[in-house]
């Protein structure tokens, strides 16, 4: 499910990956039907065909003029208060996007390279649909095994016939760059440390105590068996075939093999305790034998007893085994990189990346395949540019152009609706002129050996097809802007096209507010023409004038809170009261100085219980034991926490914000027995409303209607 803007969070569940059998929750395959166009499936890629698909994709991306991408996730918001609110600053919007990217999984990744064919005067597209699934590939690593799912997101995916079984069972796993680096460092430190030999079975343990009678009897049997084999090796008259016959156990627990040209016994079918006994027996009674553990053909290691003819030969054996184990560990790490090879390909080729409403997509790409997301929006912007220097958000492109705004309903710039409006000849098979009577650019599709100039897979909201739609919209937009595709190929590519410079690296940070972040500069601007139904409820938001109040009675309404405050500060003292959820509100005062006065009254009422305090007009909202108040700074601190409790009041407590009152003057000073010091200073952000507040919070029927239409738009906005 696609969306950059935060949706009203629904039920969220935690998925913990294990190696237990997977319960089947089969869904039907996507129906492929179109009476007016060629219908064949796009290229689905799983771990069974990943290597061959990656090999083909390397050439396609290398030759591409741009690459469209699209992601399907398991959810968007981990708690209701993590929605995008009008009272969020842009840095807090980034924190909410960061939380979403870190907590939810990407289950499908769409890649569609587009190449201009100068002879046919059309684009050739190659849509790929990758199923990906995070699983443990390297034992002992700190890979994440958990992710959240929103029931609404799973229901949305199932509605469009997403195959969960294919995803979980056959999805391509991956390591991020930072995870790979950590794994390599762990290997280097392990094999550089001499004490690590015992971990790999190279160093002999201290003598294993034989405290059980069963251990004593087993040790004696093993000593006799090994002695018999050892004696046969040293017998001058025994041939290798006789030795093998003498030492091969009928149950295949002992098998004569050769390791690095040295005769050896391969052990199988023993418990870990029995192997420790055998190891102790070998060390104590056979100085020219070495017990080692090496990588086997299967996933489990193989234990061997190897004959060496000298101490130098034994040292050489240990060195060879250690080097072999190191190479095996490095191979496992390289193999575990998985789908990240695709991301490395896109990054190394420095191609123009095209997405639709793709700020959240890019945050997921960074979090899953590069490393932990930076703590601030500024650091993220500078970092993402190193890997993807040229990104275009088609949603920005559509809303920044007057002709597009006329063709596409301003409130309906979801991917599928924009595709039908701008590319009807592809979406519907209808031959028509493009925008402003400009001929539509043709797009031919190739999937393996199948090729069509009039293709429709019928797979809306499948990542590969959504990437295809995104690329088609971009191609048609470029055509409308008057870009000559043949000339740009000779001139060095689309990123250098002057007519695109106003759109490159400008992504919607919040579609709700129309805020656009420029990845090249880090600056945030507001697109006032983004959508006619996204007008601010409030004429102006002043963050220094905002108080955060939480721990309120659940049935307390916005108008009741406002009524209490105006009794003390006057009828014009409050600009607005806005609910984060049922337990917390933003209160915006008309003047910043009223914030400190309000917090002082809150502190006084919390400290005193005399009759005067009880009768104070604000006592109904400020005198409760669980009510807390703070200035806007604390909101950023709470949002930056990885914890996500359902209610904001519980979140604040979990983060450790227990102050009855937190004001700007209280920073670094004692407030009663509490201290709010420099360590709690943090940066702040802002964002707009996509949350549906009921009339019990003081909203009118008109407000709820506008919000409801926005939710419908957000659910299919990608």
C-alpha positions as CSV (number, residue, x, y, z in Angstrom):
1,X,0.0,0.0,0.0
2,X,1.4,3.3,-1.1
3,X,1.4,6.7,0.6
4,X,3.8,9.2,1.8
5,X,1.2,10.9,3.9
6,X,0.4,9.3,7.2
7,X,-3.0,7.5,7.3
8,X,-5.3,7.2,10.2
9,X,-3.6,4.3,12.0
10,X,-5.7,1.1,12.3
11,X,-5.0,-2.1,14.2
12,X,-1.2,-2.8,14.2
13,X,0.3,-6.2,14.8
14,X,3.8,-7.4,15.3
15,X,5.2,-10.1,12.9
16,X,8.1,-12.1,14.4
17,X,10.0,-14.2,11.9
18,X,10.9,-17.7,12.8
19,X,11.8,-20.9,11.0
20,X,8.6,-22.7,11.9
21,X,6.3,-23.9,9.1
22,X,4.3,-21.0,7.6
23,X,0.6,-21.1,7.9
24,X,-1.0,-20.7,4.5
25,X,-3.1,-17.7,3.9
26,X,-3.4,-18.1,0.2
27,X,-4.9,-15.4,-2.0
28,X,-5.8,-15.7,-5.6
29,X,-3.4,-14.7,-8.3
30,X,-4.0,-11.4,-10.1
31,X,-6.4,-11.7,-12.9
32,X,-5.0,-10.6,-16.2
33,X,-7.7,-9.3,-18.5
34,X,-8.0,-6.5,-21.0
35,X,-10.2,-6.6,-24.1
36,X,-8.5,-3.7,-25.7
37,X,-4.8,-4.4,-25.0
38,X,-2.3,-7.2,-24.7
39,X,-2.4,-9.0,-21.4
40,X,0.6,-10.8,-20.1
41,X,2.1,-10.9,-16.6
42,X,4.9,-8.6,-15.7
43,X,8.2,-10.3,-14.6
44,X,7.7,-11.6,-11.1
45,X,11.1,-12.2,-9.3
46,X,11.6,-14.5,-6.3
47,X,14.7,-16.2,-4.9
48,X,14.4,-19.0,-7.4
49,X,14.9,-16.7,-10.4
50,X,16.6,-13.8,-8.7
51,X,20.2,-14.4,-10.0
52,X,19.1,-14.6,-13.7
53,X,16.7,-11.6,-13.3
54,X,19.5,-9.6,-11.7
55,X,21.9,-10.4,-14.6
56,X,19.3,-9.2,-17.1
57,X,18.4,-6.2,-15.1
58,X,22.0,-5.0,-15.0
59,X,22.0,-4.4,-18.8
60,X,18.5,-2.9,-18.8
61,X,19.3,-0.4,-16.1
62,X,22.7,0.5,-17.8
63,X,20.9,1.3,-21.0
64,X,17.9,3.0,-19.4
65,X,17.1,6.7,-19.6
66,X,15.3,6.6,-16.3
67,X,14.1,4.0,-13.8
68,X,10.7,4.1,-12.2
69,X,10.3,2.5,-8.7
70,X,7.4,1.6,-6.4
71,X,7.1,-0.1,-3.0
72,X,4.4,-2.0,-1.2
73,X,4.6,-1.9,2.6
74,X,3.0,-3.7,5.5
75,X,1.8,-0.4,7.1
76,X,2.3,3.3,7.5
77,X,1.7,4.5,11.1
78,X,2.6,2.6,14.2
79,X,0.2,4.7,16.5
80,X,-2.6,7.1,16.0
81,X,-0.7,10.1,17.3
82,X,2.1,9.3,14.7
83,X,-0.3,10.5,11.9
84,X,0.6,13.7,10.1
85,X,-0.9,16.7,11.9
86,X,-1.2,20.3,10.9
87,X,0.7,21.1,14.1
88,X,3.8,19.1,13.1
89,X,6.9,21.0,12.0
90,X,8.8,19.6,9.0
91,X,11.5,18.0,11.2
92,X,8.8,16.1,13.1
93,X,7.2,15.0,9.9
94,X,10.6,13.5,9.0
95,X,10.7,11.7,12.4
96,X,7.3,10.2,11.7
97,X,8.4,9.1,8.2
98,X,11.5,7.7,9.9
99,X,9.4,5.7,12.4
100,X,7.3,4.3,9.6
101,X,10.3,3.2,7.5
102,X,11.9,1.6,10.5
103,X,8.9,-0.3,11.8
104,X,7.2,-1.6,8.7
105,X,8.4,-4.1,6.1
106,X,8.7,-3.7,2.3
107,X,7.1,-6.8,0.7
108,X,7.2,-5.9,-2.9
109,X,9.6,-3.7,-4.9
110,X,8.8,-2.6,-8.4
111,X,11.6,-1.7,-10.8
112,X,10.8,-0.6,-14.4
113,X,13.7,0.7,-16.6
114,X,12.6,2.9,-19.5
115,X,14.7,3.3,-22.6
116,X,14.0,5.6,-25.5
117,X,14.1,4.0,-28.9
118,X,14.9,6.7,-31.4
119,X,14.0,4.6,-34.4
120,X,10.5,3.8,-33.2
121,X,10.1,7.1,-31.4
122,X,8.8,5.3,-28.3
123,X,9.9,4.1,-24.9
124,X,10.6,0.5,-24.2
125,X,9.7,-0.5,-20.6
126,X,10.8,-3.6,-18.7
127,X,8.6,-3.9,-15.5
128,X,9.9,-6.2,-12.8
129,X,8.1,-7.1,-9.6
130,X,10.4,-8.3,-6.8
131,X,8.9,-10.2,-3.8
132,X,11.2,-9.4,-0.9
133,X,11.2,-10.7,2.7
134,X,13.6,-10.0,5.5
135,X,14.9,-13.3,7.0
136,X,18.0,-14.3,8.9
137,X,20.7,-15.3,6.5
138,X,23.8,-15.0,8.8
139,X,23.7,-16.7,12.2
140,X,24.8,-14.5,15.1
141,X,24.1,-11.2,13.2
142,X,22.0,-8.4,14.7
143,X,19.5,-8.4,11.7
144,X,16.0,-7.4,12.6
145,X,13.5,-10.2,12.8
146,X,10.5,-8.2,13.5
147,X,8.2,-5.8,11.7
148,X,4.8,-4.3,12.2
149,X,1.7,-4.9,10.1
150,X,-1.4,-2.7,9.9
151,X,-4.5,-4.7,9.3
152,X,-5.8,-2.1,6.9
153,X,-2.6,-2.5,4.8
154,X,-2.8,-6.3,4.7
155,X,-6.5,-6.0,3.8
156,X,-5.6,-3.5,1.1
157,X,-2.9,-5.9,-0.4
158,X,-5.3,-8.9,-0.2
159,X,-7.9,-6.9,-2.0
160,X,-5.6,-6.6,-5.0
161,X,-4.7,-10.3,-4.8
162,X,-1.2,-10.0,-3.2
163,X,0.3,-13.5,-2.8
164,X,1.5,-13.6,0.8
165,X,2.7,-17.2,0.5
166,X,5.0,-16.3,-2.3
167,X,6.3,-13.3,-0.4
168,X,7.1,-15.2,2.8
169,X,8.3,-18.5,1.3
170,X,10.0,-17.2,-1.9
171,X,10.7,-13.6,-1.2
172,X,14.3,-12.5,-1.8
173,X,16.1,-11.6,1.4
174,X,18.7,-8.8,1.8
175,X,21.3,-7.1,3.9
176,X,21.8,-3.4,4.1
177,X,25.2,-1.9,3.5
178,X,25.7,-1.3,7.2
179,X,24.6,-4.9,8.0
180,X,27.1,-6.2,5.5
181,X,29.9,-4.0,6.9
182,X,29.1,-5.2,10.4
183,X,29.1,-8.8,9.3
184,X,32.5,-8.4,7.6
185,X,34.0,-6.6,10.6
186,X,32.7,-9.5,12.9
187,X,34.4,-12.0,10.6
188,X,37.7,-10.1,10.7
189,X,37.7,-9.7,14.4
190,X,36.7,-13.3,15.0
191,X,39.6,-14.7,12.8
192,X,42.1,-12.2,14.0
193,X,41.4,-13.2,17.6
194,X,43.4,-16.3,18.5
195,X,40.9,-17.1,21.3
196,X,38.2,-17.5,18.7
197,X,39.7,-20.8,17.6
198,X,37.6,-22.7,20.0
199,X,34.4,-21.2,18.5
200,X,35.3,-22.9,15.2
201,X,36.5,-26.1,16.7
202,X,40.2,-25.4,16.1
203,X,41.5,-25.1,19.6
204,X,41.2,-28.0,21.9
205,X,39.0,-27.3,24.9
206,X,40.1,-28.0,28.5
207,X,39.6,-31.7,29.4
208,X,36.0,-32.6,29.3
209,X,35.0,-34.0,32.8
210,X,33.6,-37.5,32.5
211,X,31.2,-37.3,35.5
212,X,28.5,-39.6,34.1
213,X,28.9,-43.3,33.9
214,X,27.4,-43.1,30.3
215,X,30.2,-40.6,29.4
216,X,32.8,-42.9,30.8
217,X,31.5,-46.0,28.9
218,X,31.1,-43.9,25.7
219,X,34.6,-42.5,26.0
220,X,36.1,-46.0,26.3
221,X,34.2,-47.2,23.2
222,X,35.4,-44.2,21.2
223,X,39.0,-44.6,22.4
224,X,39.0,-48.2,21.1
225,X,37.4,-47.3,17.8
226,X,39.8,-44.5,17.2
227,X,42.7,-46.6,18.3
228,X,41.8,-49.3,15.9
229,X,41.6,-46.8,13.0
230,X,44.8,-45.1,14.1
231,X,46.6,-48.4,14.3
232,X,45.4,-49.4,10.8
233,X,46.8,-46.1,9.5
234,X,50.2,-46.8,11.0
235,X,50.3,-50.4,9.9
236,X,52.8,-50.7,7.1
237,X,51.1,-53.6,5.4
238,X,47.6,-52.1,5.2
239,X,46.5,-50.6,1.9
240,X,44.2,-47.6,1.8
241,X,41.2,-49.8,0.7
242,X,41.8,-52.0,3.7
243,X,42.0,-49.1,6.0
244,X,38.7,-47.7,4.6
245,X,37.0,-51.1,5.1
246,X,38.3,-51.5,8.6
247,X,37.3,-48.0,9.7
248,X,33.9,-47.6,8.1
249,X,31.0,-48.0,10.5
250,X,27.9,-49.9,9.3
251,X,25.7,-47.1,10.6
252,X,27.9,-44.5,8.9
253,X,28.7,-42.9,12.2
254,X,32.4,-43.2,11.2
255,X,33.4,-42.8,7.6
256,X,36.9,-42.9,6.2
257,X,37.6,-39.7,4.1
258,X,40.6,-37.6,3.1
259,X,40.9,-33.9,4.2
260,X,43.5,-31.9,2.4
261,X,45.2,-35.2,1.3
262,X,45.3,-36.3,5.0
263,X,43.4,-39.4,6.1
264,X,40.5,-38.6,8.4
265,X,37.4,-39.9,10.0
266,X,34.1,-38.1,9.4
267,X,31.7,-38.2,12.3
268,X,28.0,-38.1,12.0
269,X,24.9,-38.9,14.1
270,X,26.4,-37.8,17.4
271,X,25.0,-35.4,19.9
272,X,26.9,-32.3,20.9
273,X,27.8,-33.8,24.2
274,X,29.1,-37.0,22.6
275,X,31.2,-34.9,20.2
276,X,32.8,-33.1,23.2
277,X,33.6,-36.5,24.7
278,X,35.2,-37.6,21.4
279,X,37.1,-34.4,21.2
280,X,38.5,-34.9,24.7
281,X,39.4,-38.5,24.0
282,X,41.3,-37.5,20.8
283,X,43.2,-34.8,22.6
284,X,44.2,-36.9,25.6
285,X,45.2,-40.2,23.8
286,X,46.2,-39.3,20.3
287,X,48.8,-36.6,19.9
288,X,49.0,-36.9,16.1
289,X,45.3,-36.6,15.6
290,X,43.3,-33.3,15.4
291,X,39.6,-32.8,16.0
292,X,38.3,-30.1,13.7
293,X,35.0,-28.7,12.5
294,X,34.6,-27.6,8.9
295,X,31.8,-26.3,6.7
296,X,29.8,-29.2,5.3
297,X,27.8,-29.5,2.1
298,X,24.6,-28.9,4.1
299,X,24.0,-26.0,6.5
300,X,25.4,-27.9,9.5
301,X,29.2,-28.1,10.0
302,X,31.1,-31.4,9.7
303,X,33.3,-32.9,12.4
304,X,36.5,-34.7,11.5
305,X,39.3,-36.5,13.2
306,X,42.4,-35.8,11.0
307,X,45.8,-37.6,11.0
308,X,48.9,-35.4,11.0
309,X,52.4,-36.7,10.7
310,X,54.1,-33.9,12.7
311,X,53.5,-30.8,14.9
312,X,54.3,-28.6,11.9
313,X,51.8,-30.5,9.8
314,X,49.2,-30.1,12.6
315,X,49.8,-26.3,12.8
316,X,49.5,-26.1,9.0
317,X,46.2,-28.0,9.1
318,X,44.8,-25.6,11.7
319,X,45.8,-22.7,9.5
320,X,44.1,-24.2,6.5
321,X,40.9,-25.0,8.4
322,X,40.8,-21.5,9.8
323,X,41.2,-19.9,6.4
324,X,38.6,-22.2,4.9
325,X,36.1,-21.2,7.6
326,X,36.9,-17.5,7.0
327,X,36.2,-17.9,3.2
328,X,33.0,-19.8,3.9
329,X,31.8,-17.0,6.3
330,X,32.6,-14.3,3.7
331,X,30.7,-16.3,1.0
332,X,27.6,-16.5,3.3
333,X,27.7,-12.7,3.8
334,X,28.0,-12.0,0.1
335,X,25.2,-14.4,-0.6
336,X,23.0,-12.8,2.0
337,X,23.3,-9.4,0.3
338,X,20.4,-10.6,-1.9
339,X,18.0,-7.9,-3.2
340,X,20.4,-5.2,-2.1
341,X,22.3,-5.9,-5.3
342,X,19.4,-4.2,-7.1
343,X,19.7,-1.1,-5.0
344,X,23.5,-1.0,-5.5
345,X,22.9,-1.2,-9.2
346,X,20.5,1.8,-9.3
347,X,23.0,3.7,-7.1
348,X,26.1,2.9,-9.1
349,X,24.6,3.6,-12.5
350,X,23.5,7.1,-11.2
351,X,20.2,6.9,-13.1
352,X,17.3,9.3,-12.7
353,X,14.9,7.6,-10.2
354,X,11.2,8.3,-10.7
355,X,8.6,7.7,-8.1
356,X,5.1,8.9,-7.2
357,X,4.7,10.5,-3.8
358,X,7.9,8.8,-3.0
359,X,9.5,10.4,0.1
360,X,8.4,7.4,2.2
361,X,9.6,5.0,-0.5
362,X,13.1,6.6,-0.4
363,X,13.1,6.5,3.4
364,X,12.4,2.7,3.2
365,X,15.1,2.2,0.6
366,X,17.6,4.0,2.8
367,X,16.5,2.1,6.0
368,X,16.3,-1.3,4.4
369,X,19.3,-1.3,2.1
370,X,21.7,1.4,3.1
371,X,21.7,1.8,6.9
372,X,19.9,3.3,9.9
373,X,18.1,6.5,9.0
374,X,19.8,9.7,10.2
375,X,18.3,11.4,13.3
376,X,17.5,14.6,11.5
377,X,16.0,15.6,8.2
378,X,19.1,17.6,7.2
379,X,21.4,14.7,7.7
380,X,19.1,12.4,5.8
381,X,18.9,14.8,2.8
382,X,22.7,15.1,2.6
383,X,23.1,11.4,2.9
384,X,20.5,10.2,0.4
385,X,22.0,12.4,-2.3
386,X,25.2,10.4,-2.1
387,X,23.4,7.3,-3.3
388,X,20.6,8.7,-5.5
389,X,21.6,12.2,-6.8
390,X,18.6,12.6,-9.1
391,X,15.0,11.8,-8.0
392,X,11.8,13.0,-9.5
393,X,8.4,12.8,-7.7
394,X,5.7,12.7,-10.4
395,X,3.2,14.0,-7.8
396,X,5.2,17.2,-7.6
397,X,5.4,17.3,-11.4
398,X,1.6,17.0,-11.8
399,X,0.8,19.7,-9.3
400,X,3.4,22.2,-10.4
401,X,2.0,22.4,-14.0
402,X,-1.2,24.2,-14.8
403,X,-2.1,22.0,-17.8
404,X,-1.7,18.9,-15.7
405,X,-3.9,20.4,-12.9
406,X,-6.6,20.9,-15.4
407,X,-6.5,17.4,-16.7
408,X,-6.1,15.7,-13.3
409,X,-8.5,16.5,-10.6
410,X,-6.5,18.4,-8.0
411,X,-7.8,16.3,-5.2
412,X,-7.3,13.0,-7.1
413,X,-3.6,12.8,-8.1
414,X,-3.3,9.2,-6.9
415,X,-1.2,7.1,-9.2
416,X,-4.0,5.1,-10.8
417,X,-6.2,8.1,-11.4
418,X,-3.3,10.1,-12.8
419,X,-2.4,7.2,-15.1
420,X,-5.9,7.0,-16.6
421,X,-6.1,10.8,-17.0
422,X,-2.6,11.4,-18.5
423,X,-2.0,8.0,-20.3
424,X,-5.5,6.9,-21.5
425,X,-4.0,5.3,-24.6
426,X,-2.0,2.9,-22.3
427,X,-4.4,2.6,-19.4
428,X,-7.6,2.2,-21.5
429,X,-6.3,1.4,-24.9
430,X,-8.0,4.6,-26.2
431,X,-6.2,6.4,-29.1
432,X,-6.3,10.0,-28.2
433,X,-4.2,13.2,-28.3
434,X,-2.4,14.1,-25.2
435,X,-2.5,17.2,-23.0
436,X,-3.1,20.3,-25.0
437,X,-3.6,18.2,-28.1
438,X,0.0,17.0,-28.0
439,X,0.4,13.5,-29.3
440,X,0.9,10.9,-26.6
441,X,4.3,9.3,-26.3
442,X,4.1,5.6,-26.9
443,X,5.4,3.0,-24.5
444,X,6.2,-0.6,-25.6
445,X,6.5,-3.3,-22.9
446,X,8.8,-6.3,-22.9
447,X,8.7,-9.1,-20.4
448,X,11.2,-11.9,-21.3
449,X,10.2,-12.8,-24.9
450,X,6.8,-11.2,-24.8
451,X,6.5,-7.7,-26.2
452,X,3.5,-5.4,-26.8
453,X,2.9,-1.7,-27.7
454,X,-0.5,-1.9,-26.1
455,X,0.0,-3.7,-22.8
456,X,-2.0,-3.8,-19.6
457,X,-1.2,-6.5,-17.0
458,X,-4.4,-5.7,-15.0
459,X,-2.4,-5.7,-11.8
460,X,-3.1,-2.3,-10.2
461,X,-1.3,-1.8,-6.8
462,X,1.3,-4.5,-7.6
463,X,4.6,-2.8,-7.2
464,X,6.0,-3.7,-10.6
465,X,2.9,-2.4,-12.4
466,X,2.7,0.7,-10.3
467,X,6.3,1.4,-11.2
468,X,5.3,1.0,-14.9
469,X,2.4,3.5,-14.4
470,X,4.7,5.9,-12.7
471,X,7.2,5.8,-15.6
472,X,4.5,6.3,-18.2
473,X,3.2,9.4,-16.4
474,X,6.7,10.8,-16.3
475,X,7.3,10.1,-20.0
476,X,4.0,11.8,-20.9
477,X,4.8,14.7,-18.6
478,X,8.2,15.1,-20.3
479,X,6.6,15.0,-23.7
480,X,4.2,17.7,-22.6
481,X,7.1,19.9,-21.4
482,X,8.5,19.7,-25.0
483,X,11.5,17.5,-24.2
484,X,13.1,16.0,-27.2
485,X,14.0,12.5,-26.0
486,X,16.3,11.8,-29.0
487,X,18.3,14.9,-28.4
488,X,18.6,14.3,-24.6
489,X,20.1,10.9,-25.2
490,X,22.9,12.6,-27.2
491,X,23.2,15.4,-24.7
492,X,23.9,13.3,-21.6
493,X,20.6,12.2,-20.3
494,X,17.4,13.6,-18.7
495,X,18.9,14.9,-15.5
496,X,20.7,17.5,-17.5
497,X,17.5,18.6,-19.2
498,X,16.9,22.3,-18.3
499,X,13.1,21.9,-18.5
500,X,13.3,19.3,-15.6
501,X,15.6,21.3,-13.3
502,X,12.7,22.8,-11.3
503,X,11.4,19.3,-10.5
504,X,14.5,17.2,-9.8
505,X,15.0,16.3,-6.1
506,X,11.8,18.0,-5.0
507,X,9.7,15.5,-3.0
508,X,6.5,15.9,-1.1
509,X,7.4,15.6,2.6
510,X,3.8,15.9,3.4
511,X,1.1,15.7,0.7
512,X,-1.4,16.7,3.4
513,X,0.1,20.2,3.8
514,X,1.7,20.4,0.3
515,X,5.2,20.8,1.9
516,X,8.0,20.0,-0.5
517,X,11.6,19.3,0.6
518,X,14.4,20.0,-1.8
519,X,16.9,17.2,-1.5
520,X,19.6,19.3,-3.1
521,X,19.4,22.1,-0.5
522,X,17.5,20.6,2.4
523,X,15.0,23.6,2.3
524,X,11.3,23.0,2.8
525,X,8.7,25.0,0.9
526,X,4.9,24.8,0.7
527,X,3.0,24.1,-2.5
528,X,-0.2,26.1,-2.0
529,X,-1.7,24.7,-5.1
530,X,-1.2,21.1,-4.1
531,X,-4.9,20.4,-3.5
532,X,-8.0,22.5,-3.1
533,X,-9.3,20.3,-0.3
534,X,-6.2,20.6,1.8
535,X,-6.6,24.1,3.0
536,X,-5.4,24.8,6.5
537,X,-8.0,24.7,9.2
538,X,-6.0,27.4,10.9
539,X,-4.9,30.7,9.4
540,X,-1.4,30.6,10.9
541,X,0.5,28.2,13.2
542,X,3.0,29.7,15.6
543,X,5.0,27.0,17.3
544,X,6.3,29.1,20.2
545,X,2.7,29.8,21.0
546,X,1.7,26.1,21.3
547,X,1.3,24.1,24.5
548,X,1.1,20.3,24.6
549,X,-1.3,18.9,27.1
550,X,-1.7,15.2,27.8
551,X,-3.2,12.8,30.3
552,X,-6.7,14.4,29.9
553,X,-10.0,12.7,30.6
554,X,-10.9,10.8,27.4
555,X,-14.3,12.4,26.9
556,X,-13.1,16.0,27.3
557,X,-13.9,17.9,24.1
558,X,-11.9,20.6,22.4
559,X,-14.6,23.3,23.0
560,X,-14.7,22.4,26.7
561,X,-10.9,22.9,27.0
562,X,-11.1,26.2,25.2
563,X,-14.0,27.4,27.3
564,X,-11.9,26.7,30.5
565,X,-8.9,28.6,29.2
566,X,-10.7,31.7,27.9
567,X,-12.2,32.2,31.4
568,X,-8.7,33.0,32.6
569,X,-6.9,34.5,29.6
570,X,-9.8,36.1,27.7
571,X,-11.9,35.3,24.7
572,X,-9.1,36.1,22.2
573,X,-6.4,34.2,23.9
574,X,-6.9,30.9,22.1
575,X,-6.3,30.4,18.4
576,X,-7.2,26.7,18.3
577,X,-7.3,23.4,20.2
578,X,-6.4,20.3,18.3
579,X,-6.5,16.7,19.4
580,X,-3.6,14.4,18.8
581,X,-5.7,11.6,20.2
582,X,-8.2,11.1,23.0
583,X,-5.5,11.6,25.6
584,X,-3.6,14.7,24.3
585,X,-4.2,18.1,22.6
586,X,-2.3,21.0,21.1
587,X,-3.4,24.4,22.5
588,X,-2.3,27.3,20.4
589,X,-2.4,30.7,22.2
590,X,-2.7,34.0,20.4
591,X,0.6,35.2,21.9
592,X,3.8,33.2,22.9
593,X,4.0,34.9,26.3
594,X,0.7,33.2,27.3
595,X,2.4,29.8,27.1
596,X,4.7,30.5,30.1
597,X,1.8,31.9,32.0
598,X,-0.3,28.9,31.3
599,X,2.5,26.5,32.4
600,X,3.0,28.5,35.6
601,X,-0.6,28.1,36.5
602,X,-0.4,24.4,35.7
603,X,2.5,24.0,38.0
604,X,0.8,25.9,40.8
605,X,-2.4,23.9,40.5
606,X,-0.5,20.6,40.4
607,X,1.4,21.6,43.6
608,X,-1.4,23.0,45.6
609,X,-4.7,21.4,46.7
610,X,-6.1,24.3,48.7
611,X,-9.8,25.4,48.2
612,X,-8.7,28.3,46.0
613,X,-6.8,26.0,43.7
614,X,-9.7,23.6,43.5
615,X,-12.1,26.4,42.5
616,X,-9.7,27.8,39.8
617,X,-11.4,27.8,36.4
618,X,-8.5,25.7,35.0
619,X,-8.7,23.1,37.7
620,X,-11.0,20.8,35.6
621,X,-8.3,20.3,33.0
622,X,-5.0,21.0,34.9
623,X,-5.5,19.7,38.4
624,X,-5.8,16.0,37.5
625,X,-3.0,13.8,38.9
626,X,-2.2,12.4,35.5
627,X,-2.4,15.6,33.5
628,X,0.9,17.0,32.1
629,X,1.8,20.1,30.2
630,X,4.8,21.2,28.2
631,X,6.0,23.5,25.5
632,X,6.5,22.3,21.9
633,X,10.1,21.1,22.5
634,X,8.9,18.0,24.4
635,X,6.7,16.9,21.4
636,X,9.9,16.4,19.3
637,X,11.5,14.5,22.1
638,X,8.6,12.1,22.3
639,X,8.3,11.7,18.5
640,X,12.0,10.8,18.2
641,X,11.6,7.8,20.5
642,X,11.4,4.4,18.8
643,X,8.7,3.4,21.2
644,X,5.1,3.5,19.9
645,X,2.3,3.3,22.4
646,X,-1.2,3.6,21.2
647,X,-2.1,6.6,23.4
648,X,0.1,9.7,23.4
649,X,-0.1,9.9,27.2
650,X,1.2,6.3,27.5
651,X,4.0,7.2,25.0
652,X,5.1,10.2,27.0
653,X,5.3,8.0,30.2
654,X,7.2,5.3,28.3
655,X,9.7,7.8,27.0
656,X,10.2,9.0,30.5
657,X,8.5,12.4,30.4
658,X,7.0,12.5,33.8
659,X,7.1,16.3,34.4
660,X,3.9,17.7,35.7
661,X,4.9,20.9,33.8
662,X,7.7,21.5,31.4
663,X,8.3,25.1,30.2
664,X,11.1,26.7,28.2
665,X,12.2,28.4,31.4
666,X,12.4,25.1,33.2
667,X,15.1,23.7,30.9
668,X,18.1,22.8,32.8
669,X,16.5,23.9,36.1
670,X,14.7,22.1,38.8
671,X,10.9,22.0,38.8
672,X,9.9,20.7,42.2
673,X,11.9,17.4,42.3
674,X,12.2,17.1,38.5
675,X,15.0,18.2,36.2
676,X,14.7,19.0,32.6
677,X,18.3,19.5,31.5
678,X,20.4,20.0,28.4
679,X,20.3,16.3,27.6
680,X,16.6,16.6,26.8
681,X,17.0,19.5,24.3
682,X,16.0,18.4,20.9
683,X,15.0,19.7,17.5
684,X,11.4,20.2,16.3
685,X,9.4,19.7,13.1
686,X,5.9,20.3,11.6
687,X,3.2,18.8,9.3
688,X,-0.5,18.9,8.4
689,X,-3.8,17.1,8.9
690,X,-4.7,13.8,7.4
691,X,-6.4,12.5,10.5
692,X,-10.2,12.2,10.9
693,X,-11.3,13.8,14.2
694,X,-14.8,13.3,15.3
695,X,-17.3,16.0,16.2
696,X,-16.7,15.1,19.8
697,X,-13.3,16.9,19.4
698,X,-15.0,20.0,18.2
699,X,-15.1,19.5,14.5
700,X,-18.1,20.1,12.2
701,X,-19.8,17.7,9.9
702,X,-18.0,19.5,7.0
703,X,-14.6,18.9,8.6
704,X,-15.3,15.1,8.9
705,X,-16.5,14.9,5.3
706,X,-13.3,16.5,4.0
707,X,-11.2,14.2,6.1
708,X,-13.1,11.2,4.9
709,X,-12.5,12.0,1.3
710,X,-8.8,12.5,2.1
711,X,-8.6,9.0,3.6
712,X,-10.1,7.5,0.5
713,X,-7.4,9.3,-1.6
714,X,-4.6,8.3,0.7
715,X,-5.4,4.6,0.6
716,X,-4.8,4.5,-3.1
717,X,-2.4,7.5,-3.4
718,X,0.5,5.3,-4.7
